[in-house]
Amino acid sequence: MPIPLVNSIASWFLKKRFHQIDLFLKYPNEVQNELLFSLLYTAKDTQIGRKYGFESIKSYREFCERVPISTYEEYHANIERSRQGEHNIFWPSPIKWFAKSSGTTNAKSKFIPVSSESLEECHYAASKDLLCLYLNNNEDSQLFNGKSLRLGGSKELYKENGTVFGDLSAILIDNMPFWAEYSSTPSSKVSLLSEWETKMAAIVNETTNENVTSLAGVPSWMLVLLNNVLDHSNKDSVFDIWPNLEVYFHGGVSFNPYVEQYKSILPRSDFRYYEIYNASEGFFAIQDRNNSSELLLMLDYGIFYEFISMDVYGTLNEKTIPLSLVEQGKNYAVIITTNAGLWRYNIGDTVRFTSVDPYRIKVTGRTKHHINVFGEELIIENAEEALKRVCKKTFAEIIDYTAAPIFMEGKEKGAHEWLIEFKTPPKDIDYFNELFDNALKALNSDYEAKRYNNMTLKKPKINIARSHLFYDWLKKNDRLGGQHKIPRLSNSRNFMEDLLALNH
């Protein structure tokens, strides 16, 4: 398809879509309320719809009173029935696809339902919106003059009882419209290779001679790919291979630990980074402005949002609130109801609202990925920012890390133990630790209180990880590539002990 025609089509879609986006920007709560009752009406004759009387629910309050909040464990039995081919359990249209992911649940793997509606109205709609928002902000973009290098999951799709499961990225690639295949690299055949290291080599061979204008993928794995491309080409800068590269669309994990490493191999001040917030359960938010760390919450993708303040999360005072009642600056757990049949589902993520007009957020972590053994309420956002500040001062660069508590024993005080793999280690690890401890105190008053005079917590203990430790751990646990991530913070020592055993 000729580039001028592609740009004309994109421009037409952009104008049409911006009218719809403007609608939920002006009337966010009305759009969300209308969406809730549309979802209830659509699913009124499903088994769950009949069980909770969806047809007679007339208010958000009734919705809360009748329909319980659920986690994956509580949804598991219904999902397994659906995977066996049974229909109309929690959504009226047949569920053909299930996005398999490793989560923080008690189950080894999660199988998240992906309906045809969520595929088109959420995941694919978001991909088009991402381009629309980017092009609107960068009218001189030459994005469509080349291809997007997409780095998806490492698992192929598996068929079972008439349903299909695999990484969400594999499902999206398998159902991708022709125009997206035309404008992407590597090919679907290579993208869906199951063995990660074989796939990595194939991607390098297939993409180095393409005119790549954008990148899309999880920061940790994209960095591995780009370094492989540089090694293969014997170059220092990615722009020596793809001179027209202009933007990297990233999500899945925090970008903070990787910023400096990306800048070193992408050394252009005008290169752009755009963050997205998506998961197997849905596509939630998009960076809608250049050089911003805030994400616009997308309100018309078939997802109804509720929130629980982390001040009361997990307590007897726990209470859900709709979008209209959230407060700027507060940390919330996210509860979703979707057009794939997830009803009041706790996705396990936490967000902080940076704006309520419009609704913009930052992802702050996971409800289970924090350390709160001693009342310190340390969240990933605190850890990422503290590490960023200290690395800047000590000229260190981090590849990966994890942290866990050291529990009190007798009169011995507790502490946090950190295992950090450096690309560039600090010259003085004790000085690094002192700065890190002070940064955490500055960012988290609960941590500062517990550290006061070593009252509850001693200074952190930092272990330096050997080269490739986290990669080897992921490989050992069959988690290479795609959406798999290192668990950053944990209230238990399970991950830490396993990693320390490998650190030799």
Secondary structure as the mmCIF struct_conf table of DSSP 4:
data_model
#
loop_
_struct_conf.conf_type_id
_struct_conf.id
_struct_conf.beg_label_comp_id
_struct_conf.beg_label_asym_id
_struct_conf.beg_label_seq_id
_struct_conf.end_label_comp_id
_struct_conf.end_label_asym_id
_struct_conf.end_label_seq_id
HELX_RH_AL_P HELX_RH_AL_P1 ILE A 3 LYS A 26
BEND BEND1 TYR A 27 TYR A 27
HELX_RH_AL_P HELX_RH_AL_P2 PRO A 28 THR A 42
TURN_TY1_P TURN_TY1_P1 ALA A 43 ASP A 45
BEND BEND2 THR A 46 THR A 46
HELX_RH_AL_P HELX_RH_AL_P3 GLN A 47 TYR A 52
TURN_TY1_P TURN_TY1_P2 GLY A 53 GLY A 53
HELX_RH_3T_P HELX_RH_3T_P1 PHE A 54 SER A 56
BEND BEND3 SER A 59 SER A 59
HELX_RH_AL_P HELX_RH_AL_P4 TYR A 60 ARG A 66
BEND BEND4 VAL A 67 VAL A 67
HELX_LH_PP_P HELX_LH_PP_P1 PRO A 68 ILE A 69
STRN STRN1 SER A 70 SER A 70
HELX_RH_AL_P HELX_RH_AL_P5 TYR A 72 ARG A 83
TURN_TY1_P TURN_TY1_P3 GLN A 84 GLY A 85
BEND BEND5 ASN A 88 PHE A 90
BEND BEND6 PRO A 92 SER A 93
STRN STRN2 TRP A 97 SER A 101
BEND BEND7 THR A 104 SER A 109
STRN STRN3 LYS A 110 VAL A 114
HELX_RH_AL_P HELX_RH_AL_P6 SER A 116 SER A 118
HELX_RH_PI_P HELX_RH_PI_P1 LEU A 119 TYR A 124
HELX_RH_AL_P HELX_RH_AL_P7 ALA A 125 ASN A 137
TURN_TY1_P TURN_TY1_P4 GLU A 139 ASP A 140
HELX_RH_3T_P HELX_RH_3T_P2 LEU A 143 ASN A 145
BEND BEND8 GLY A 146 GLY A 146
STRN STRN4 LYS A 147 ARG A 150
BEND BEND9 SER A 154 SER A 154
STRN STRN5 TYR A 158 GLU A 160
TURN_TY1_P TURN_TY1_P5 ASN A 161 GLY A 162
STRN STRN6 THR A 163 GLY A 166
HELX_RH_AL_P HELX_RH_AL_P8 LEU A 168 ASP A 174
TURN_TY1_P TURN_TY1_P6 ASN A 175 ASN A 175
HELX_RH_AL_P HELX_RH_AL_P9 PHE A 178 TYR A 182
TURN_TY1_P TURN_TY1_P7 SER A 183 SER A 183
STRN STRN7 SER A 184 THR A 185
BEND BEND10 PRO A 186 PRO A 186
HELX_RH_AL_P HELX_RH_AL_P10 SER A 188 SER A 191
TURN_TY1_P TURN_TY1_P8 LEU A 192 LEU A 192
BEND BEND11 SER A 194 GLU A 195
HELX_RH_AL_P HELX_RH_AL_P11 TRP A 196 THR A 207
TURN_TY1_P TURN_TY1_P9 THR A 208 ASN A 209
BEND BEND12 GLU A 210 GLU A 210
STRN STRN8 VAL A 212 GLY A 217
HELX_RH_AL_P HELX_RH_AL_P12 PRO A 219 SER A 233
TURN_TY1_P TURN_TY1_P10 ASN A 234 ASN A 234
BEND BEND13 ASP A 236 ASP A 236
HELX_RH_3T_P HELX_RH_3T_P3 VAL A 238 ASP A 240
TURN_TY1_P TURN_TY1_P11 ILE A 241 ILE A 241
TURN_TY1_P TURN_TY1_P12 PRO A 243 ASN A 244
STRN STRN9 VAL A 247 HIS A 250
BEND BEND14 GLY A 252 VAL A 253
BEND BEND15 PHE A 255 PHE A 255
HELX_RH_3T_P HELX_RH_3T_P4 ASN A 256 TYR A 258
HELX_RH_AL_P HELX_RH_AL_P13 VAL A 259 ILE A 265
BEND BEND16 LEU A 266 LEU A 266
TURN_TY1_P TURN_TY1_P13 SER A 269 ASP A 270
STRN STRN10 ARG A 272 ALA A 279
TURN_TY1_P TURN_TY1_P14 SER A 280 GLU A 281
STRN STRN11 GLY A 282 ILE A 286
BEND BEND17 ARG A 289 ARG A 289
TURN_TY1_P TURN_TY1_P15 ASN A 290 ASN A 291
STRN STRN12 LEU A 295 LEU A 297
HELX_LH_PP_P HELX_LH_PP_P2 MET A 298 MET A 298
BEND BEND18 TYR A 301 GLY A 302
STRN STRN13 ILE A 303 SER A 309
TURN_TY1_P TURN_TY1_P16 MET A 310 GLY A 314
BEND BEND19 THR A 315 THR A 315
TURN_TY1_P TURN_TY1_P17 LEU A 316 ASN A 317
STRN STRN14 THR A 320 PRO A 322
HELX_RH_3T_P HELX_RH_3T_P5 LEU A 323 LEU A 325
TURN_TY1_P TURN_TY1_P18 GLN A 328 GLY A 329
STRN STRN15 ASN A 331 THR A 338
TURN_TY1_P TURN_TY1_P19 ASN A 339 ALA A 340
BEND BEND20 GLY A 341 GLY A 341
BEND BEND21 ARG A 344 ARG A 344
STRN STRN16 TYR A 345 VAL A 356
TURN_TY1_P TURN_TY1_P20 ASP A 357 PRO A 358
STRN STRN17 TYR A 359 ARG A 366
BEND BEND22 THR A 367 HIS A 369
STRN STRN18 HIS A 370 ILE A 371
BEND BEND23 VAL A 373 GLY A 375
STRN STRN19 LEU A 378 ILE A 379
HELX_RH_AL_P HELX_RH_AL_P14 ILE A 380 THR A 394
TURN_TY1_P TURN_TY1_P21 PHE A 395 PHE A 395
STRN STRN20 GLU A 397 ILE A 406
STRN STRN21 GLU A 409 GLU A 409
TURN_TY1_P TURN_TY1_P22 GLY A 410 LYS A 411
STRN STRN22 GLU A 412 GLU A 412
STRN STRN23 GLY A 414 GLY A 414
STRN STRN24 ALA A 415 THR A 424
BEND BEND24 LYS A 427 LYS A 427
HELX_RH_AL_P HELX_RH_AL_P15 ILE A 429 LEU A 443
HELX_RH_AL_P HELX_RH_AL_P16 SER A 445 ARG A 451
HELX_RH_3T_P HELX_RH_3T_P6 TYR A 452 ASN A 454
BEND BEND25 MET A 455 THR A 456
STRN STRN25 LEU A 457 LEU A 457
STRN STRN26 LYS A 461 ILE A 464
HELX_LH_PP_P HELX_LH_PP_P3 ALA A 465 ARG A 466
TURN_TY1_P TURN_TY1_P23 SER A 467 HIS A 468
HELX_RH_AL_P HELX_RH_AL_P17 LEU A 469 LYS A 476
TURN_TY1_P TURN_TY1_P24 ASN A 477 ASP A 478
BEND BEND26 GLY A 481 GLY A 481
TURN_TY1_P TURN_TY1_P25 GLY A 482 GLN A 483
STRN STRN27 LEU A 489 LEU A 489
BEND BEND27 ASN A 491 ARG A 493
HELX_RH_AL_P HELX_RH_AL_P18 ASN A 494 LEU A 502
#
